[in-house]
Amino acid sequence: MGSDTIYAVIDLETTGTSIEDGDRIIQFGCALLQRGKIIQTVSQLINPERSVPEAIQQLTGIRPADLTAAPYFDDVASTISGLLEGTVIVAHNINFDYPFLSAALAEVGEPVLTQPGIDTVELAQILLPTQASFRLSDLTSVLAIRHDNPHRADSDAISTAKLLLALADRFRALPTVTQRHLAQLGKNLLRDTGDFLASLVQPLRPLAHDQRQVGPFILRQSAQPVATGVSATDFPLTDRAKKAVLMPTLRFRKGQAEMMDAIYQNVCGPRQPLMIEAGTGLGKSLGYLLPYAFLTDAAQQVVVATSTNVLQAQLVNETIPLLGQLLQHPVSAVLLKSPRHYLDLAKFDATLAVREPNRLTRLLQMKLIVWLTETTTGDLDELHLTNYRAPLFAQVRSTGEPLPANDPYRSVDFYGQVQHALASAQVIVTNHAYLARHSDLLASHGRPYLVVDEAQHFADQTAAAFSQKIDLRRLHQLLGSVLATIDHGGTRRDLTQIFADDALMRYQLSSFQTLVRAASELVEDLQQTLYHHFDLGRSQTPGFIQVPLHADEVSWLLDHLKQPLGKLQNQLAGILTGGAALGAGFQAEPDRFLVGDAPAFQALDGLLERLGEQAEAITSLDPAAMRAGEDGVVCLTLLNRSDVSSLQITWDLFFAGHQIQALLSHFTAPVFVGATLRVDRNFQYLTAQLGYSQLDGSQEFVFRSPFHYHQQAQLFVADDAPQPQPTQQNELADYYAKAISQLADDDHQTIVLFTSLAMIKSVYIRLLHQPVARRKELLAQGVTGSAEKIAKRFAIADNSLLLGAASFFEGIDYPDRQLERVILTHLPFDVPDDPVVKARGAQLQAAGRSPFEADSLPRATLRLRQSFGRLIRTETDRGVFIVLDPRLLSTAYGTRMLKALPAVRPLTLPTAQIGAYARSWLEHRPMTKKEASHASSTSSDMA
């Protein structure tokens, strides 16, 4: 590939994905590139001689009428073949377009394609390492490439050509050392994509001032901000002084200013715990960070704990740098996570020595090499992957162990840099779980101030951090997988075949295999013993079973676990040591092994990491706490009542007040902040959850949201919605699917909130048969992807319908047109049969309190407030909130829950009428109930 090469960038629109099953091309698009310019474009509709599925018509906008007069493929095949002759073919997902077109040409007697091929998906995955989506429309949006008609072959081909040029420019902008490294590793890429990268390598040039080479890597260096040590007396005490700091960059908000004063005065005075409810849009992060910027230094730090990694990153990468700009001096901060979030450069370097790994491993390695030129943290979360289970990650994650003094990567070790920054940072940002588990480490330099953001989650997340699980099912699976890497009896080389000619290693491998088998048998025996002793097969309930144990049953369990778990701990320790020794031999002398041996060792490394996690869970088991049982419940669970191998042991803490008070003792003047902390207009529920007996009024603050909810939001309640009944799940799913189709079939982005993943799946299956599925992208948690994956996809989409559960009730910002409609299917009460809910209720009842009033209703009320809070995120947002549960208005507790929402008057209408009314409201076209009724009947007639 040289300067005169002509690149034929192609795109096909087809009736389906399989030419073998009769699918055909309906449009061919091509853009010819030479010397960095598009020299010719071709667009040709093609009559497929068969029907075009409705879904394809909706996707492409190509109707059967458009194809009636179009030529057949055999009429244009020779022209297409001639056009492509002598070119290098480029496509976005080339392993679809290239073979499909080649097969189509062969069917009509034209030569098959033999030209080189380049895949722009792989190029983008390597050169845009932190991009969340690699769909063509998303990439063109990120790179500001004009893309007029997505899913039309002509437009897609031109856009892909421009994408190829943009990616080539990105490659050329990389340091020459990195370019050469990528070219060297690119042989495993699809078709000739690696050769294309090699053709772009530039002459050697000096590194930029913020770059340095360590080993084969070019790393980006960032100057760490050093706090200037402003005095507490410099704090802007008056509104005028605060305006001078905040404006004109930010608006001055009176409530935010009062929040700053409350925190500042508390630290300078009584240093009491504070509860602060700061309404959405108030700017609570700056509300607490600004006063602490004047109150902290390396000797007196503040720890800020949030509920999610997303919020942590937002604080460190956006809010704290903004604060530094406002104050005109840097505020030093460090983001603290567990070591496994960080890349270990030495380990990563070692993986590159493996010759010819599988393509996906090599692709990920190349992605990481480019990322290293961008990142200053080494935090793997920056890659925005939806799955970090690739075997490579097990090999390259940091363990947190200090590197030897002579290690070449010691000075640039990412996790080591975090530990070093801890000592000098003013602000330490972490998450609730890390705070719960490591409060003593966070407070190792004294008694820092503490801010718990999103504090409504802190009690539950602390309880989860102290809960324990012996996942016998997972342990048995992992041990079985380890045995398969030793000897799986297939054609792919396993460890037995790899070490067949080495007598010493065969002996070590045999001993290792015996130990793994013994551990696997011990797990099986333990599962069988528990299954039969507790007669778990007696349950007639199909599917998942969770059986809570009584105090005497827990005592029996712990007595009979002590000996086998102790033995299992020793076996796992031996397995981890033996497996590491096998892998170390491969890493030390890779030339002794064949090219295809790497996958077996990579798989073993990944399995050992996960076995280590299981071993740690067994080691951390606290029998005394389980036996006491006062604030927790022990359960045995089965995925299916007849599946003994799925048995697990769990201990779930349901009240963490004692643990929270113990960890708070390490900190000074803790502040609990959130947008939804109160129930029934008071903080009593939260204070009890946190283990406080009572706080007085001087410790509680409420600062209202600046939003005008009565103008920005409209609340609808469907007065014909059925009462949720556990025995009528199919009927309820039918109603939800029909209602969602009526309410969300338009251009407004919509999230539908459920309290059950099973219901999401049922409704999703029904929606696939509704017209809305052809007009909107359907995203369903647990069906089309994980919560993280579909959340990222929804954020960059423009016409999606998302079905989500608990994680979507809060914590994700979708401002403006990213989210204009929230539909709540069911008042968000806990599942009453959940053992933890039952145990919590039993404890409250024993104390003479109503479980519903003291626990279930407050929790549901907070979730209702949080779900409504998804809708309006800025002062210009406009949205509708639709409730498909009549209990919100028909019950006394529903009325109490409604009062917790902002002052928005609910409008009750039949489900069929809400859609038209809501659309008119969103589009600023007032509509009466009569007009909404007429619109819904007209729509029904048309349907």
Long-range contacts (C-beta under 8 A, 24 or more apart in sequence): 1-88, 1-116, 1-192, 1-195, 1-196, 1-199, 2-199, 3-35, 4-34, 4-35, 5-34, 5-87, 5-88, 6-32, 6-33, 6-34, 6-39, 6-86, 6-87, 6-88, 7-32, 7-33, 7-34, 7-87, 7-88, 7-89, 7-90, 7-118, 7-161, 7-164, 8-32, 8-33, 8-83, 8-84, 8-87, 8-88, 8-89, 8-90, 8-115, 9-33, 9-90, 9-91, 9-157, 9-158, 9-160, 9-161, 9-164, 10-84, 10-89, 10-90, 10-91, 10-97, 10-101, 10-157, 11-91, 11-92, 11-97, 11-153, 11-154, 11-156, 11-157, 11-160, 12-96, 12-97, 12-100, 12-101, 12-153, 13-56, 13-60, 13-62, 13-151, 13-152, 13-153, 14-56, 14-100, 15-48, 15-50, 15-51, 15-52, 15-53, 15-56, 16-53, 16-56, 17-96, 19-100, 19-103, 19-104, 19-107, 20-103, 22-50, 24-48, 24-49, 24-50, 24-73, 24-104, 25-73, 25-100, 25-101, 25-104, 26-52, 26-56, 26-60, 26-62, 26-67, 27-60, 27-62, 27-152, 27-153, 27-154, 28-76, 28-80, 28-101, 28-153, 29-152, 29-153, 29-154, 29-155, 29-156, 29-157, 29-158, 30-80, 30-83, 30-84, 30-157, 31-157, 31-158, 31-160, 31-161, 32-83, 32-87, 33-90, 33-161, 33-164, 33-165, 36-165, 38-158, 38-161, 38-162, 41-154, 41-157, 41-158, 42-83, 42-154, 43-153, 43-154, 43-157, 44-70, 44-71, 44-76, 44-80, 45-70, 46-70, 46-71, 46-72, 46-73, 46-76, 47-71, 47-72, 47-73, 48-73, 54-774, 55-774, 58-774, 58-775, 59-151, 60-151, 60-152, 61-149, 61-151, 61-152, 62-152, 73-104, 73-108, 74-108, 74-109, 77-104, 77-105, 77-108, 77-109, 77-110, 78-110, 80-105, 81-105, 81-110, 81-111, 84-113, 84-115, 86-115, 87-115, 88-115, 88-116, 88-117, 88-118, 88-192, 88-196, 89-113, 89-115, 89-116, 89-117, 89-118, 90-117, 90-118, 90-119, 90-120, 90-160, 90-161, 90-164, 91-117, 91-118, 91-119, 91-120, 91-160, 92-119, 92-120, 92-121, 92-136, 92-156, 92-160, 92-163, 93-119, 93-121, 94-118, 94-119, 94-120, 94-121, 94-190, 94-191, 94-193, 95-119, 95-190, 95-191, 98-191, 116-191, 116-192, 116-195, 117-190, 117-191, 117-192, 117-193, 118-164, 118-191, 118-192, 118-193, 118-196, 119-189, 119-190, 119-191, 119-193, 120-160, 120-163, 120-164, 120-167, 122-189, 122-190, 122-193, 122-363, 123-164, 123-167, 123-171, 123-193, 123-196, 123-197, 124-163, 124-167, 125-363, 125-367, 126-182, 126-363, 126-366, 126-367, 126-370, 127-167, 127-170, 127-171, 127-370, 128-167, 128-170, 129-367, 129-368, 129-370, 129-371, 129-374, 129-383, 130-371, 130-374, 130-382, 130-383, 130-384, 131-384, 132-384, 132-792, 132-793, 132-796, 133-792, 133-793, 133-796, 136-160, 136-163, 138-796, 139-163, 141-796, 168-200, 171-197, 171-200, 172-200, 172-202, 174-218, 174-370, 174-373, 175-205, 175-207, 175-208, 175-211, 175-218, 175-373, 176-201, 176-202, 176-203, 176-204, 176-205, 177-204, 177-207, 177-213, 177-216, 177-218, 178-218, 178-369, 178-370, 178-373, 181-216, 181-369, 182-366, 182-369, 182-370, 185-352, 185-362, 185-365, 185-366, 185-369, 186-366, 187-356, 188-356, 188-357, 188-358, 188-359, 188-362, 188-363, 189-359, 189-362, 189-363, 190-359, 211-373, 212-412, 214-345, 214-408, 214-409, 214-411, 214-412, 215-345, 215-349, 215-408, 215-409, 216-349, 216-352, 217-345, 217-349, 217-369, 217-372, 218-372, 218-373, 219-372, 219-373, 219-412, 220-372, 220-373, 220-374, 220-375, 220-376, 221-376, 222-376, 224-332, 224-421, 225-324, 225-330, 225-331, 225-332, 225-333, 226-330, 226-332, 226-424, 227-297, 227-298, 227-329, 227-330, 227-331, 227-332, 227-424, 227-426, 228-329, 228-330, 229-297, 230-293, 230-294, 230-327, 230-329, 231-294, 232-264, 232-268, 232-294, 232-295, 234-294, 235-264, 235-291, 235-294, 235-295, 237-261, 245-290, 245-326, 245-327, 246-326, 249-322, 249-325, 249-326, 250-283, 250-286, 250-326, 253-282, 253-283, 253-706, 255-279, 255-282, 255-703, 255-704, 255-706, 256-282, 256-283, 256-284, 256-286, 256-287, 256-703, 258-701, 258-703, 259-284, 259-287, 259-288, 259-701, 259-703, 260-287, 260-288, 260-290, 260-291, 261-291, 262-701, 263-287, 263-288, 263-291, 263-292, 263-671, 264-291, 264-294, 264-295, 266-669, 266-671, 267-291, 267-295, 267-449, 267-669, 268-295, 270-698, 271-668, 271-669, 272-669, 272-695, 272-698, 272-699, 273-664, 273-669, 273-670, 273-671, 273-672, 273-692, 273-695, 273-699, 274-669, 274-670, 274-671, 274-672, 274-699, 274-700, 274-701, 275-455, 275-672, 275-677, 275-683, 275-686, 275-687, 275-695, 275-699, 275-700, 275-701, 276-671, 276-672, 276-673, 276-674, 276-677, 276-701, 276-702, 276-703, 277-674, 277-675, 277-676, 277-677, 277-678, 277-683, 277-701, 277-702, 277-703, 278-673, 278-674, 278-675, 278-703, 279-675, 279-703, 279-704, 279-705, 279-706, 279-707, 280-675, 280-705, 280-707, 280-869, 280-872, 280-873, 281-705, 281-706, 281-707, 281-872, 281-873, 281-874, 281-875, 282-703, 282-704, 282-705, 282-706, 284-453, 284-673, 284-674, 284-675, 285-314, 285-315, 285-319, 285-453, 286-319, 286-322, 286-323, 287-673, 287-703, 288-451, 288-453, 288-671, 288-673, 289-315, 289-319, 289-320, 289-323, 289-331, 289-427, 290-323, 290-326, 290-327, 292-426, 292-427, 292-449, 292-451, 293-323, 293-327, 293-331, 293-426, 295-449, 296-426, 296-427, 296-449, 297-426, 298-332, 298-423, 298-424, 298-425, 298-426, 299-445, 299-446, 300-446, 300-448, 300-449, 301-425, 301-426, 301-427, 301-428, 301-445, 301-446, 301-448, 301-449, 302-426, 302-427, 302-428, 302-448, 302-449, 302-450, 302-451, 303-428, 303-429, 303-430, 303-435, 303-442, 303-443, 303-448, 303-449, 303-450, 303-451, 303-667, 304-427, 304-428, 304-429, 304-430, 304-451, 304-453, 305-429, 305-430, 305-431, 305-432, 305-434, 305-435, 305-450, 305-451, 305-452, 305-453, 305-458, 306-429, 306-430, 306-431, 306-432, 306-453, 306-454, 307-431, 307-432, 307-453, 307-454, 307-457, 307-458, 307-461, 307-811, 308-431, 308-454, 308-811, 309-337, 309-381, 309-431, 310-811, 310-812, 311-453, 311-454, 311-811, 312-337, 312-429, 312-430, 312-431, 313-381, 315-429, 316-429, 320-427, 320-429, 331-426, 331-427, 332-421, 332-424, 332-425, 332-426, 332-427, 333-425, 333-426, 333-427, 333-428, 333-429, 334-418, 334-421, 334-422, 334-425, 334-427, 334-428, 334-429, 335-377, 335-379, 335-418, 335-429, 335-430, 336-418, 336-422, 336-428, 336-429, 336-430, 336-434, 336-442, 337-379, 337-381, 337-430, 337-431, 337-434, 338-400, 338-434, 339-397, 339-398, 339-399, 339-400, 339-415, 340-397, 340-398, 340-399, 341-379, 341-380, 341-381, 341-397, 341-398, 342-377, 342-378, 342-379, 342-380, 342-397, 342-398, 342-414, 342-415, 342-418, 343-368, 343-372, 343-378, 343-380, 343-396, 343-397, 343-398, 343-414, 344-396, 344-397, 344-398, 344-399, 344-413, 344-414, 344-415, 345-378, 345-409, 345-412, 345-413, 345-414, 346-403, 346-407, 346-408, 346-409, 347-395, 347-396, 347-397, 347-398, 348-395, 348-396, 349-409, 350-395, 350-587, 351-392, 351-395, 351-396, 353-587, 353-590, 354-590, 354-598, 354-601, 354-602, 355-590, 355-595, 355-598, 356-595, 356-596, 356-598, 357-598, 357-599, 357-602, 358-598, 358-599, 360-390, 361-390, 361-391, 361-392, 361-598, 361-602, 364-390, 364-392, 365-392, 368-396, 377-414, 377-418, 378-414, 378-415, 378-417, 379-414, 384-792, 386-785, 386-786, 386-788, 386-789, 386-792, 387-786, 389-606, 391-599, 391-602, 391-603, 391-605, 391-606, 392-602, 393-606, 394-602, 394-605, 394-606, 394-607, 394-608, 394-609, 394-610, 395-602, 395-605, 395-606, 397-609, 432-457, 432-458, 432-461, 432-462, 432-465, 433-461, 433-462, 433-464, 433-465, 435-663, 436-461, 436-462, 436-465, 436-466, 436-656, 436-659, 436-660, 436-663, 437-465, 439-663, 439-666, 439-667, 440-666, 442-666, 443-666, 443-667, 447-666, 447-667, 447-668, 448-667, 448-668, 449-667, 449-668, 449-669, 449-670, 449-671, 450-664, 450-667, 450-668, 450-669, 450-670, 450-671, 451-670, 451-671, 451-673, 452-670, 452-671, 452-672, 452-673, 453-673, 453-674, 454-673, 454-674, 454-810, 454-811, 455-672, 455-673, 455-674, 455-677, 455-686, 455-690, 456-674, 456-676, 456-677, 456-686, 456-862, 456-866, 458-660, 458-672, 458-690, 459-655, 459-656, 459-657, 459-660, 459-686, 459-689, 459-690, 460-656, 462-656, 462-659, 462-660, 462-663, 463-652, 463-653, 463-654, 463-655, 463-656, 463-659, 464-653, 466-653, 466-656, 466-659, 467-632, 467-650, 467-651, 467-652, 467-653, 468-617, 468-620, 468-621, 468-622, 468-626, 468-650, 468-651, 469-617, 469-648, 469-649, 469-650, 469-651, 470-561, 470-565, 470-617, 470-618, 470-621, 470-648, 470-649, 470-650, 471-614, 471-617, 471-648, 472-523, 472-526, 472-527, 472-647, 472-648, 472-649, 473-639, 473-645, 473-646, 473-647, 473-648, 474-610, 474-614, 474-648, 475-523, 475-611, 475-614, 476-520, 476-523, 476-524, 476-527, 476-645, 478-607, 478-610, 478-611, 478-614, 479-516, 479-519, 479-520, 479-523, 479-611, 480-520, 481-603, 481-607, 482-516, 482-575, 482-579, 482-604, 482-607, 482-608, 482-611, 483-513, 483-516, 483-517, 483-520, 485-600, 485-603, 485-604, 485-607, 486-512, 486-513, 486-516, 487-513, 492-596, 492-599, 492-600, 493-594, 493-596, 493-597, 493-600, 494-600, 495-582, 495-600, 495-604, 498-593, 498-594, 498-597, 498-600, 505-582, 505-585, 508-578, 508-581, 508-582, 509-582, 511-578, 512-575, 512-578, 512-579, 512-582, 515-571, 515-574, 515-575, 515-578, 516-575, 518-571, 519-568, 519-571, 519-572, 519-575, 522-564, 522-567, 522-568, 522-571, 523-568, 524-645, 525-564, 526-561, 526-564, 526-568, 527-644, 527-645, 527-647, 528-644, 529-560, 530-557, 530-636, 530-647, 530-649, 531-644, 531-647, 533-560, 534-636, 536-636, 536-638, 536-641, 536-647, 537-641, 537-642, 539-641, 540-641, 541-641, 542-640, 542-641, 543-639, 543-640, 543-641, 544-637, 544-638, 544-639, 544-640, 545-637, 545-638, 545-640, 545-641, 546-635, 546-636, 546-637, 546-834, 546-835, 547-635, 547-636, 547-637, 547-835, 548-633, 548-634, 548-635, 548-835, 548-838, 548-839, 549-633, 549-634, 549-635, 549-636, 551-629, 553-634, 554-626, 554-627, 554-629, 554-634, 555-627, 557-634, 557-649, 558-623, 558-626, 558-627, 561-623, 561-649, 562-623, 565-618, 565-621, 568-618, 569-615, 569-618, 569-619, 572-611, 572-614, 572-615, 572-618, 573-615, 575-608, 575-611, 576-608, 576-611, 576-612, 576-615, 579-604, 579-607, 579-608, 579-611, 580-608, 583-608, 622-651, 625-651, 626-651, 630-843, 631-655, 631-656, 631-657, 631-658, 631-843, 632-839, 633-835, 633-836, 633-838, 633-839, 635-835, 652-835, 652-836, 652-839, 654-836, 654-839, 654-840, 654-843, 655-689, 655-840, 655-843, 656-689, 656-691, 657-688, 657-689, 657-690, 657-691, 657-692, 658-691, 659-691, 660-690, 660-691, 661-690, 661-691, 661-692, 675-705, 675-865, 675-866, 675-869, 676-810, 676-862, 676-865, 676-866, 676-869, 678-702, 678-900, 679-857, 679-858, 679-861, 679-862, 679-900, 680-858, 680-861, 680-896, 680-900, 685-858, 685-862, 705-902, 706-875, 707-872, 707-875, 707-877, 707-902, 708-875, 709-872, 709-902, 709-903, 709-904, 710-902, 710-903, 710-904, 710-905, 712-872, 712-875, 712-877, 712-878, 712-879, 713-868, 713-871, 713-872, 713-878, 713-879, 713-880, 713-881, 713-902, 713-904, 714-879, 714-880, 714-881, 714-904, 714-907, 714-918, 714-921, 715-868, 715-880, 715-881, 715-882, 715-883, 715-901, 715-904, 715-905, 715-906, 715-907, 716-880, 716-881, 716-882, 716-883, 716-906, 716-907, 716-908, 716-909, 716-914, 716-917, 716-918, 717-882, 717-883, 717-886, 717-888, 717-889, 717-906, 717-907, 717-908, 717-909, 718-882, 718-883, 718-884, 718-886, 718-908, 718-909, 718-910, 718-911, 718-914, 719-886, 719-889, 719-908, 719-909, 719-910, 720-910, 720-911, 721-884, 721-885, 721-886, 721-911, 722-886, 723-886, 723-887, 724-826, 724-885, 724-887, 729-758, 729-759, 729-762, 730-762, 732-759, 733-759, 733-762, 733-763, 733-766, 734-766, 735-884, 736-763, 736-766, 736-825, 736-884, 737-763, 737-766, 737-767, 737-770, 738-770, 738-911, 739-823, 739-884, 739-911, 740-767, 740-772, 740-801, 740-823, 741-767, 741-770, 741-771, 741-772, 742-911, 742-912, 742-914, 742-915, 742-936, 742-939, 743-821, 743-823, 743-882, 743-911, 743-914, 743-915, 743-918, 744-772, 744-776, 744-801, 744-821, 744-823, 744-915, 745-770, 745-771, 745-772, 745-775, 745-776, 745-915, 746-915, 746-919, 747-799, 748-817, 748-820, 748-821, 748-919, 748-922, 749-794, 749-797, 749-798, 749-799, 749-800, 749-801, 749-814, 749-817, 749-818, 749-819, 749-820, 749-821, 750-800, 750-801, 750-802, 750-819, 750-820, 750-821, 750-822, 750-823, 751-794, 751-802, 751-804, 751-808, 751-814, 751-819, 751-821, 751-822, 751-823, 751-870, 752-801, 752-802, 752-803, 752-804, 752-822, 752-823, 752-825, 753-804, 753-805, 753-808, 753-809, 753-822, 753-823, 753-824, 753-825, 753-828, 753-867, 754-803, 754-804, 754-805, 754-825, 754-826, 755-805, 755-806, 755-825, 755-826, 755-828, 755-829, 755-831, 756-805, 756-826, 756-831, 757-781, 757-782, 757-805, 759-825, 759-826, 760-803, 760-804, 760-805, 763-803, 764-803, 767-801, 772-801, 775-799, 776-800, 776-801, 777-801, 778-803, 779-803, 781-805, 781-807, 781-808, 794-818, 808-870, 809-863, 809-866, 809-867, 809-870, 810-866, 810-867, 810-869, 810-870, 812-870, 813-873, 814-870, 814-873, 815-873, 815-874, 815-877, 816-874, 816-876, 816-877, 819-870, 819-871, 819-873, 819-879, 820-878, 820-879, 820-880, 820-922, 821-879, 821-880, 821-881, 821-882, 821-918, 821-922, 822-867, 822-868, 822-870, 822-871, 822-879, 822-880, 822-881, 822-882, 823-882, 823-883, 823-884, 824-864, 824-867, 824-881, 824-882, 824-883, 824-884, 824-885, 825-884, 825-885, 826-884, 826-885, 827-860, 827-864, 827-883, 827-885, 827-887, 827-888, 827-894, 827-897, 828-859, 828-860, 828-863, 828-864, 828-867, 829-856, 829-859, 829-860, 830-856, 830-859, 830-860, 832-856, 852-893, 857-893, 857-896, 857-897, 860-897, 861-896, 861-897, 861-900, 864-897, 864-900, 864-901, 865-900, 865-901, 868-901, 868-902, 878-922, 879-922, 880-918, 880-921, 880-922, 882-914, 882-918, 884-911, 910-936, 912-936, 912-937, 912-939, 912-940, 915-939
